[in-house]
């Protein structure tokens, strides 16, 4: 490999690589013995849950998206609860709860910006924290929570 150096141009700054992790949402439709399902159907009072452990090489979140698959077109109220704590700590050392009106279109994947939704929560995380995200929607229609996708440096 040949590297050319031009004295009239600055050297490029090294960049921090971006890593990615994802976790699936699951739910249990009757909360009494049915198998958990993915994606999580979260309408009509159902809850979807996703969890993951913050990796050892975590320094800061770059983006966090929750992916939804709506089976209707409507503006829906979405409640998102965020919890985190490391082993030996309370599960909710870090916590946030938000209510959002989200515009949904039939069969068009919706990527919800969870980093913008709860920036202080994501900024407070440390390697080893166990993150739990709970989502619920207010309408009795087909809304599915698929996954949370986290990009970090």
Secondary structure, DSSP 8 states (H G I E B T S, - for coil): ------TTS---------EEEEEE-BB-SSSSS---BSSEE--TT--EEEEEE--TT---EEEEEEEEEESS-EEEEEEEEEEEE-TTS-TTSEEEEEEEEEEE-TT-EEEEEHHHHSHHHHHT--TT-EEEEEEEESSSS-EEEEEEEEEE-
